[in-house]
Amino acid sequence: MITIRSLCHMLLAIDSLDIRQGITSVIGPNGSGKTTLLRLCAGIDLPASGSILIGNNSPRNTEVGWVNEFPDRNILFEIVMDEVASPLRFRRVTCEETKKRAGLCLERCGISRLRDRAIRELSGGEKILVAFAAAIVHQPDVLILDECDSHLDESRTDILGQLIRESAIPYVIQSTQQMEVAAQSDYVLYLDAGEVCFCGTPPEVFSRLVDTPFYPLSWRCRA
């Protein structure tokens, strides 16, 4: 369980929140605090007050994979293979094991053909998949995705969703502006003005958002 207690940071004010294992989509208006919450859960920022625990550990003492909304901000190396292998090298995994695991990860993400390409030559969608591969290659306990699907077409969004499911990472927290993506999550968290308004399964949350722009179009058409 990810437990958040008495959290205050910038505009965020969350008294108590539990995030269970599975895929949780964080939705809400622009400026509602989605990215701030994700950065705190990733350990990139430290809360001004309150606590976030992943099991019994702080985010900074937990293996976390992170993918930013803007793919170029994720990239550290020039060549795809070097970028994907970098989390393993930083952890001093042997060269042989690093090459093997990075190669398998590229294959699983369907981007083996890009392994020797310069990242600057890739499309935005390809960069997202490279950043995603680098985020999961070390099999983190938590994977955090900050609106990275905003750079993907429908086909690649579906591929990313399948890869997330197949990764078997215990906790996936993703912010998204695509309600169809959120509707396929295990849980949905709706933020507004830094506060948690609704949290639960997609039917539980979206039933409270029927008359808003956050209700999935496919659900509206089905109704």
N, C-alpha and C positions, 0 to 999 in steps of 0.2 A: 504494500500500500504506500502511495505517496501522500503524506499528511502535511497539510498547510494550516498553520495556527497563528492567529493574531498578526497576520501579515499586513504591513504598511510599507509601500514603496512607490514613490512618485504618486500617480493617481490611484494606484491599486489599494484597496482596503478589503481584505478577505479575513473574516473572523475565523471560519473553520471550513475546510474543504478536504475531502478524501478523493483521491484519484485511484481507481482500481486498475488491475492489470487488464491489458487490452488496448484498443485503439480509441483514443479520446480526441475528438475534434473540438477546437476552441473557435467559436464564432462570435460575431457581434459587430457593431458599427465601427468605422474607422476611428481610431483614437480612443477605443474602449479599454485598452490595456492588454491586448492579446500578445503582442510581441514582448512587452515588459514581463508578463507572466512566464512566457517561454524562456526568456533569457535568465530569469531567476531559477526556473526548474533545471536549466542547463548548467547553472553555476557560473555563467558568464558575469552576472551581476550578483551582488550580495544585498539582501533586503535591509532597508533602513531599520526595521524592527520586525519581530516575529520570526517564525522558523518554517523551513521546508525540509522534510526528511523523506528520503527514499529508502524504505525499510528503516534501518537504524542509522543511516549515513546521510551526511549532507550531500548536495549535488556535486560538490567539488571532490568528494571522496567516493564518487560513483562513476562507473564507466558510462559515459554519455556520448552519443553521436548527434551531431548538429548539422542541419542544412539551412542556410540562410535564404531569404527570399531572392536576393540578388546573387546569382551564381559566382560572379567574379570575386565576390568578397570571401568566398570559401577557399579559393584556390591559392595554394602555396608554391606549387611547382609548375614547370613549363610543360612537362610531358605527362600524358594520362597515366601511364603505368606508375610513374614516380609519385603522382598525387594519390592514387589509390593505395599504394604500398606504404605511404608515409606514416599512418597511424601505427603500423606494425613495426616499422623501423624505429619510431620514437620509443616504442616499448621494448626495444632491443630483442625482438624476435630474430631468430637466425635468418641469414640470407636465403637459404634453401626453403625454409618454411614460409618466409615472406613472399617469395616468388610464387610458391604453390598457392597460398591462400589468396593473394591478390589476383592471380590468374583465374582462379575459380570464381571469385567475386565478380570480375569483369564478365565472365561467361554467364553467370547467373543473371546479371543485369542486362545481358544482351548487347554489350558494348565491347566485346573482345576485339572487334575490327578497329577500334579506336586506340588500342593500347600504346602505339608508338606515335600517335598524333600529337601535335602541339595544341594545347588547350585553347590558345587564342584563336585557333582556326575553327573551333567547334561552334555549332549553333547554341542558342540559349538553352534549348531543351536537352541537347547532348551534354552541356556543362552541368545541368542539374543532375543528370544520371551519373556523371562522373563524381560529383559531390556526394550523391547518395551512396555510391559504391564505397567511397572513402569513409563515409560515416558508419557503415555497417560492417566493414571488413574485419574489425576486431570484435564483432559480436557484442555490442554494448548492452547494458542492462536497460538503458533508456534511449530512445531515439526521438529527437525533437526536430520538427519540420516547420519552418516559419513561412507559410504561404508559398512554398516552392512550386506548387502546382499552378501558380499564376502565369508561369512561363511555358506551360505545356499545353499542347492541343489535346483533344478528347482522347485520341488513341494512346498518347504517352501518359496521360493522366490515369487511364485504365491500367497501363503497364506498371506504373508506379504503385498504384493501389494493390495490384497483385504481388509485387515485390515486397511491399510492406507486410502483407499477410504471410508470405512465405518465409520472411526473415525470422519469425518466431521470437522476436524481441519482446520481453515481458511488458514493457511500457512504451507505447508510442503516443506522443502528444503532438498534434498538428493543428496549426491555425490555417484556416481556409476561407475563401470568399465563395467557394463553390458548394452550394447546399446539397447538391447531389452526392458530392464526396462525403460531406458530413453525415448524410443520411445512411451511408454504408458503414459508418463507424460503430463501435460497440457502445460508446457513450458520447454525449454532446454536452459541452459547457458553453453557456451563453453569457457573455460579459457585456455590460453597458456602464459607461462612466466609472470604470474601475471596480465595479462590484459584480459578484456572481448573482445573476438573476434566476437562472434555471440550470440544473445539472441533473442528468439522468440518461436513460436510453433515448435513441432518436424519437420513438413515438411519444415518450413522456415530455421531451423538450419541445418538439415541433408542434405538439398539440396546443402549446401555449403561444405559438407564433403564427397561427393560421392567417391572421390579418396583417402580417408584416412582410417585408421583402425577403425575410429569411426562411420562409416556408418553401420547401423544395418544389420546383415546378412540376416534376413528375408526379408528386403526391397530389398537387392541386388538380392536374389533369385527370388523375385516377379518380379523384373524388367527384 
